[in-house]
Amino acid sequence: MRIAIVGLRKIGISLGLALREAVPQAQRVGHDPDPAQAREALRRGAVDRTDWNLPGACEGADLVLLALPLAEIERTLQAIAPVLAEGALVMDTAELKAPVMAWARQHLPPATPFVGGHPILQPDAGEEPAADLFRDALFCLTPSAQSPAWAVEAAAGLAQRLGARPFFMDPVEHDGWMAALEQLPALLGAALLTLWSAAPARRELPQAVGARFARITADLPDAPSARLAAVANRDALLYWLDRLLETLGQLRGALASAESATELEDLFQTATQTRSDWLKTRRESPLGPSIPLEGTRPLEALLGLHRLRPTRKR
């Protein structure tokens, strides 16, 4: 079995490391446009070999994983479509799903199923690539209505092999939530950095930036992907941005009023309790698959055996 991993940054390298343990019989072929990233993935053992040629890395693969920023996905699908084996499964890991699903419909041949994917990592996941990066993550999957059953089950089986919990969602619903949970925090981080870049203290006291500011502004998306995601998800993002501005207005009003000290305290108390409840619920009420998974068919499909013989229920 051959697995192609396109994009060898944090997610791509972590996929390769996890698959080395989960599917040891598979050959992992990696590709990244940055030769240094490709060498790093090879050094870490995330891939068995790399190929500088994108179509060459994907040709003959049973499974193609696109661990790429949103802005790189469409042209990648266009480049690999002519060389994909019939029945090869293609997946991605981008934070938005509706535009990716549209590109897959437009560029991939009908015999090549595509299942959108988005791993939502645990809040305490590290910044470095790791084989256990996806452990207990929620792996959102967005198959199309035309996706064959074996491809859907294979995608869920892959998520489980990575240590994640597969969860099926409609792409538009997924993107609506990601506007609040991924894009809005990124906008806030970018706004804070823009504000800080104009402050004289940025040059006078660079050491004054502490852990809280660093956390809020860390891991921002690349500029082309951020722009593309904002435009593609404009309506949902504007909705949540308006809600944020309303809340900031309440905070400003409470701060400006000498009689509103209690209101300001209540806002912070509510926020602290909300975060505590969220973490508790996340630990105690894990989501499971939204459709049943039968027998060993996900693994068999993942190994490419669906092209050799019919799958059997046990």
C-alpha positions, 0 to 999 in steps of 0.5 A: 500500500502506498500513501502520499503525503503532500505538505510536510509541515507540522500536520503532514509530518505528524500524519507520517509519524502516526501512520508509521505506527498505525499502518507499518506495512504502508510505504509513505511518500512525501512531497513539499515544495520546500526542499528543507521541509522534505529533508526534515520529514525524511530525517524525522522518519515521517516518510520513507522517501520524498519526491520533488515532483508533485505528480510523481509523489502521488502516482500509484498512491492508494491514499493521498493526504493533502496537508496543505494551507487552503491557498495551495489546495486547488492548484494541487488537485489540478496537478495530481488529477491526471496521475491518480489511480482509479479508486485512490482516496484523496483527503485534505486537512484544511480548516474550511471545507465548502471551497475544498469540496467544490474544487474536488468536484471540479478537478478530480475524475469521477472515479477518484473519491474525495473526503474532506477532513479537518483535525481539530486538535486538543487545546494542549497539543504541542507546537512540534510535529508528533506521532500522537498529535491527533490523539483524542482530536476531533477529526471532522469529515465531510464526504460528498453525497457521491462518495462511495461507502468504502471511501467514507468508511476508509476516511473514518478508519484513518481518523481512528488509526491516528487516535482521533474521533471521526465526526461527520458534518455538512461542509457549510455547517462545519465552516459556520462553526470554524468562522467562530472557532478558527477564523475569528481568533486568527483575525483577533490575533492579526489585529493585536499584532497590527496594533502592537506593530504601531506602538513605540514600545515595540522597539523600546521594550520587545521583552515586554511581550509575555506568554498571553500575547504570544499565545493569542497571536501564535500559529496565524494562517499564511496571508494568502490562505487567510484572505481566501478563507475570509472571502469564501466564508465571508457571511459566517465570519461577518456574523461572528465578527459583529457579535465580537464587536458587540461584546467588545462594546459592552466591555468598553462601556463597562470600563468607561463607566465609574459605576460599572465595576460590577458589570466588568467583573461579571463579564470576566467571571462569565468568561472564566466559567464558560471556559471551565465548562467547555473544558469539562464538557470536552473531557467528559462528553466526547463525540463519537462517529455520527454513522456506524462503522462495520467490521474491518472494512475501513482498514481494508479499504484503506489498504486498497483491498477494495480494488482487489476483492469485495469487502465482507461483513463479519 
